[in-house]
Amino acid sequence: MEPAPKPEYITVSPKLERGKIFSVFIPFAGCPHHCIFCAQEQQTGAGKQNVTEAIAKAKVDFPEFLAKTKSPLIDIAFYGGTFTAINEEDFSLCLAFFKFCKELAQKNGKFLLGRCSTRPDALAPERLQQLKTVGIDLIELGIQSFDDAVLNQSKRGYSKETAIHACQTVLARDFKLGIQLMAGLPNQNQAVFLKDAETALCLHPHCMRYYPCLVPEKTPLARLFGEGKYTPWSNEKCIETLGKALAMAWQANTPVIRLTVAPEQEFDTHLAAGPRHPSLGSDIMGYAFYTALKDALVKHEQPARRICIPAKYQGCFFGTKNWLKKKYAELIPLEAVIFDNEQSEQITIIF
């Protein structure tokens, strides 16, 4: 008699062990040009301000943030713009602010981490050394795509080769690597995006972000959309594609720390088109569960007797208004699904 197959375990949403985030937004700073999809002022809600103004505000806000934060770990995050390409005076100002935060945190018995976001073609060795010296440990690269045709159409200004080399450079310099990808760019279909996700995961990033491509008003992408030269993805296509990509990240044990563009009233008011819905992230999670279970069952080539889902994910498992129930019913007996163990981060499949 053959032994019964062992249970299959799938880790859901591996956590990124970082501190409580204090964000410093510097929209467009250091950017060589505006990308066709970019509307950072509306997206961040930071408004138009220079780096000096942003740092002055952050220096006032940080002590209050520190006093209210119970976490022993703080994470200073420089977002917006191309952080490693801002001018020397502004860059020094940002690093001085980071040192100020670090010293203040230490006096209050807390530990400080630091992260920044930048482009893959803006990694001058001297800038990387300066980041390393002050203690910034995570660099997120706005790759968007590893496909040359997509990069060219989106006027990103670099190639797949440059993007891969940048990821390798960050890791070789002993930084943690974050990779940001965008789904639904011009000239990008589902297969291209999933190939981008595969390429990214093979580079072993510390974390990833998946952003749907949206169409803010008054951007070059909005003009293409208005001329009928660009068709944004539907909510359904976005959910299916990012759900599959999220399941791939789970399989690689890589945290995906963002699935959608964060809500921002001014940004949403000036949005012309694109996949946007209050439950979009939840439905992407639901499709990732479906994809992960389907892949596991296909691999074992036999039905499951019981499937245990962490109770915390019960709200998204079947999707908004249970739209995934029919798909699950074609895959497994629904009575085999149980929700238990609120603290667990694993799907358990018992054959």
JOWOZI-V433208 format. One record per residue. N is the residue number from 1. RES is the residue in one small letter. NEAR is the number of other ideal C-beta (glycine too) atoms within 12 Angstrom. D_FIRST is the distance of its C-alpha to the first C-alpha in Angstrom with 2 decimals. Layout:
BEGIN
n & res & near & d_first
N & RES & NEAR & D_FIRST
N & RES & NEAR & D_FIRST
END
This chain:
BEGIN
n & res & near & d_first
1 & m & 3 & 0.00
2 & e & 6 & 3.78
3 & p & 6 & 6.40
4 & a & 11 & 8.94
5 & p & 18 & 11.97
6 & k & 11 & 14.91
7 & p & 19 & 18.05
8 & e & 27 & 20.65
9 & y & 21 & 24.14
10 & i & 38 & 27.31
11 & t & 23 & 30.60
12 & v & 35 & 33.39
13 & s & 32 & 36.99
14 & p & 23 & 36.98
15 & k & 15 & 40.32
16 & l & 27 & 43.29
17 & e & 16 & 44.68
18 & r & 27 & 48.37
19 & g & 28 & 51.42
20 & k & 23 & 53.40
21 & i & 27 & 54.96
22 & f & 38 & 58.72
23 & s & 28 & 59.39
24 & v & 43 & 62.46
25 & f & 37 & 62.99
26 & i & 42 & 65.21
27 & p & 35 & 64.97
28 & f & 31 & 65.75
29 & a & 40 & 66.95
30 & g & 32 & 66.55
31 & c & 26 & 65.15
32 & p & 20 & 66.66
33 & h & 18 & 66.67
34 & h & 24 & 65.21
35 & c & 31 & 61.90
36 & i & 33 & 61.91
37 & f & 43 & 59.72
38 & c & 38 & 61.24
39 & a & 35 & 63.18
40 & q & 33 & 62.61
41 & e & 26 & 65.65
42 & q & 31 & 64.41
43 & q & 31 & 60.74
44 & t & 31 & 61.30
45 & g & 25 & 64.15
46 & a & 29 & 65.98
47 & g & 21 & 68.91
48 & k & 19 & 70.98
49 & q & 25 & 71.74
50 & n & 25 & 72.19
51 & v & 35 & 70.30
52 & t & 21 & 73.18
53 & e & 21 & 73.09
54 & a & 33 & 69.31
55 & i & 32 & 69.38
56 & a & 19 & 72.39
57 & k & 23 & 70.60
58 & a & 33 & 67.39
59 & k & 26 & 69.44
60 & v & 14 & 70.89
61 & d & 22 & 67.58
62 & f & 32 & 65.37
63 & p & 20 & 66.95
64 & e & 14 & 66.47
65 & f & 28 & 62.85
66 & l & 32 & 62.27
67 & a & 15 & 63.87
68 & k & 14 & 61.70
69 & t & 26 & 58.37
70 & k & 14 & 56.27
71 & s & 22 & 53.71
72 & p & 17 & 54.37
73 & l & 23 & 53.47
74 & i & 35 & 55.70
75 & d & 38 & 55.03
76 & i & 44 & 58.16
77 & a & 34 & 57.30
78 & f & 43 & 59.82
79 & y & 38 & 59.00
80 & g & 37 & 60.83
81 & g & 39 & 62.63
82 & t & 41 & 61.78
83 & f & 45 & 62.04
84 & t & 43 & 62.30
85 & a & 29 & 65.03
86 & i & 37 & 67.50
87 & n & 20 & 70.88
88 & e & 17 & 71.40
89 & e & 15 & 73.45
90 & d & 28 & 70.89
91 & f & 34 & 67.98
92 & s & 20 & 69.81
93 & l & 27 & 70.51
94 & c & 43 & 66.83
95 & l & 33 & 65.84
96 & a & 22 & 68.68
97 & f & 34 & 67.39
98 & f & 38 & 63.91
99 & k & 23 & 65.55
100 & f & 27 & 67.52
101 & c & 39 & 64.35
102 & k & 30 & 62.60
103 & e & 19 & 65.52
104 & l & 25 & 65.86
105 & a & 32 & 62.15
106 & q & 17 & 62.31
107 & k & 15 & 65.36
108 & n & 22 & 63.37
109 & g & 15 & 60.39
110 & k & 27 & 58.15
111 & f & 24 & 56.47
112 & l & 37 & 57.07
113 & l & 32 & 54.89
114 & g & 41 & 56.15
115 & r & 38 & 55.00
116 & c & 48 & 56.79
117 & s & 44 & 56.15
118 & t & 41 & 57.67
119 & r & 37 & 57.49
120 & p & 39 & 55.68
121 & d & 27 & 59.04
122 & a & 33 & 60.80
123 & l & 34 & 59.38
124 & a & 23 & 62.44
125 & p & 15 & 61.63
126 & e & 14 & 64.49
127 & r & 33 & 63.27
128 & l & 28 & 59.75
129 & q & 17 & 61.32
130 & q & 27 & 63.39
131 & l & 33 & 60.35
132 & k & 24 & 58.59
133 & t & 18 & 61.70
134 & v & 28 & 62.06
135 & g & 26 & 58.37
136 & i & 40 & 57.01
137 & d & 33 & 53.38
138 & l & 39 & 51.76
139 & i & 42 & 53.02
140 & e & 44 & 51.86
141 & l & 46 & 52.54
142 & g & 42 & 53.42
143 & i & 45 & 51.65
144 & q & 43 & 51.26
145 & s & 45 & 49.72
146 & f & 39 & 48.76
147 & d & 35 & 49.82
148 & d & 22 & 53.25
149 & a & 20 & 54.20
150 & v & 34 & 53.47
151 & l & 35 & 55.32
152 & n & 20 & 58.30
153 & q & 25 & 58.47
154 & s & 33 & 58.33
155 & k & 23 & 61.02
156 & r & 39 & 59.13
157 & g & 23 & 61.03
158 & y & 30 & 58.25
159 & s & 21 & 55.47
160 & k & 26 & 51.70
161 & e & 17 & 52.45
162 & t & 24 & 54.69
163 & a & 37 & 52.10
164 & i & 29 & 49.35
165 & h & 21 & 51.85
166 & a & 37 & 52.99
167 & c & 37 & 49.50
168 & q & 22 & 49.12
169 & t & 27 & 52.60
170 & v & 41 & 51.87
171 & l & 24 & 48.78
172 & a & 17 & 50.63
173 & r & 27 & 53.38
174 & d & 17 & 50.85
175 & f & 33 & 51.14
176 & k & 32 & 48.30
177 & l & 36 & 47.92
178 & g & 40 & 47.89
179 & i & 48 & 47.60
180 & q & 35 & 49.06
181 & l & 49 & 48.10
182 & m & 46 & 49.74
183 & a & 47 & 48.17
184 & g & 43 & 50.37
185 & l & 41 & 53.06
186 & p & 33 & 55.15
187 & n & 24 & 53.35
188 & q & 38 & 49.93
189 & n & 22 & 47.18
190 & q & 23 & 43.70
191 & a & 16 & 42.19
192 & v & 31 & 44.92
193 & f & 39 & 44.42
194 & l & 30 & 40.65
195 & k & 27 & 41.41
196 & d & 42 & 43.93
197 & a & 42 & 41.33
198 & e & 25 & 38.94
199 & t & 28 & 41.83
200 & a & 42 & 42.81
201 & l & 32 & 39.38
202 & c & 19 & 39.12
203 & l & 31 & 42.32
204 & h & 21 & 40.63
205 & p & 38 & 43.22
206 & h & 36 & 43.53
207 & c & 35 & 43.86
208 & m & 43 & 44.55
209 & r & 38 & 46.53
210 & y & 47 & 46.08
211 & y & 41 & 49.34
212 & p & 42 & 49.95
213 & c & 44 & 53.09
214 & l & 41 & 55.82
215 & v & 35 & 59.31
216 & p & 34 & 62.04
217 & e & 23 & 65.52
218 & k & 20 & 68.03
219 & t & 32 & 65.48
220 & p & 26 & 65.27
221 & l & 35 & 61.94
222 & a & 27 & 63.75
223 & r & 19 & 66.31
224 & l & 25 & 63.67
225 & f & 28 & 62.09
226 & g & 18 & 65.53
227 & e & 11 & 66.21
228 & g & 9 & 62.96
229 & k & 17 & 61.67
230 & y & 29 & 58.75
231 & t & 23 & 56.23
232 & p & 31 & 54.41
233 & w & 33 & 50.79
234 & s & 20 & 50.14
235 & n & 32 & 48.42
236 & e & 22 & 45.39
237 & k & 27 & 45.12
238 & c & 38 & 45.61
239 & i & 41 & 42.90
240 & e & 34 & 40.29
241 & t & 41 & 41.23
242 & l & 45 & 41.56
243 & g & 43 & 38.42
244 & k & 33 & 36.45
245 & a & 44 & 38.37
246 & l & 47 & 37.73
247 & a & 37 & 33.95
248 & m & 32 & 34.32
249 & a & 43 & 36.24
250 & w & 34 & 33.64
251 & q & 27 & 31.04
252 & a & 28 & 33.57
253 & n & 24 & 34.32
254 & t & 35 & 37.96
255 & p & 30 & 40.18
256 & v & 40 & 42.03
257 & i & 32 & 45.09
258 & r & 29 & 46.82
259 & l & 37 & 45.70
260 & t & 37 & 49.06
261 & v & 36 & 52.73
262 & a & 25 & 53.98
263 & p & 20 & 56.22
264 & e & 25 & 59.91
265 & q & 12 & 62.55
266 & e & 20 & 64.97
267 & f & 30 & 62.27
268 & d & 23 & 60.84
269 & t & 16 & 64.37
270 & h & 22 & 64.98
271 & l & 31 & 61.68
272 & a & 26 & 62.19
273 & a & 27 & 58.61
274 & g & 37 & 54.98
275 & p & 34 & 51.73
276 & r & 31 & 52.88
277 & h & 26 & 51.67
278 & p & 12 & 51.37
279 & s & 25 & 47.62
280 & l & 38 & 46.90
281 & g & 36 & 45.14
282 & s & 30 & 43.07
283 & d & 37 & 41.99
284 & i & 41 & 41.09
285 & m & 39 & 38.82
286 & g & 38 & 37.27
287 & y & 38 & 36.63
288 & a & 41 & 35.09
289 & f & 41 & 32.56
290 & y & 39 & 31.83
291 & t & 35 & 31.52
292 & a & 38 & 29.25
293 & l & 37 & 26.83
294 & k & 27 & 26.94
295 & d & 23 & 26.28
296 & a & 31 & 23.26
297 & l & 29 & 21.71
298 & v & 16 & 22.50
299 & k & 17 & 20.85
300 & h & 20 & 17.48
301 & e & 10 & 17.85
302 & q & 17 & 16.60
303 & p & 19 & 18.63
304 & a & 33 & 19.26
305 & r & 22 & 19.11
306 & r & 22 & 21.96
307 & i & 36 & 24.46
308 & c & 29 & 26.80
309 & i & 37 & 30.16
310 & p & 29 & 32.86
311 & a & 19 & 35.45
312 & k & 19 & 38.29
313 & y & 30 & 37.18
314 & q & 22 & 37.08
315 & g & 21 & 40.51
316 & c & 33 & 39.60
317 & f & 36 & 35.96
318 & f & 28 & 36.99
319 & g & 33 & 40.21
320 & t & 24 & 43.81
321 & k & 14 & 44.18
322 & n & 18 & 40.39
323 & w & 22 & 40.73
324 & l & 35 & 37.14
325 & k & 19 & 35.62
326 & k & 14 & 35.59
327 & k & 24 & 33.80
328 & y & 29 & 31.15
329 & a & 16 & 30.76
330 & e & 14 & 29.88
331 & l & 26 & 27.16
332 & i & 31 & 25.60
333 & p & 16 & 26.24
334 & l & 21 & 29.19
335 & e & 12 & 28.21
336 & a & 23 & 25.21
337 & v & 32 & 27.85
338 & i & 24 & 29.25
339 & f & 23 & 32.02
340 & d & 19 & 31.99
341 & n & 18 & 33.08
342 & e & 12 & 36.48
343 & q & 9 & 36.50
344 & s & 21 & 33.21
345 & e & 23 & 33.33
346 & q & 25 & 29.65
347 & i & 40 & 27.69
348 & t & 29 & 24.24
349 & i & 34 & 21.63
350 & i & 24 & 18.60
351 & f & 23 & 15.78
END
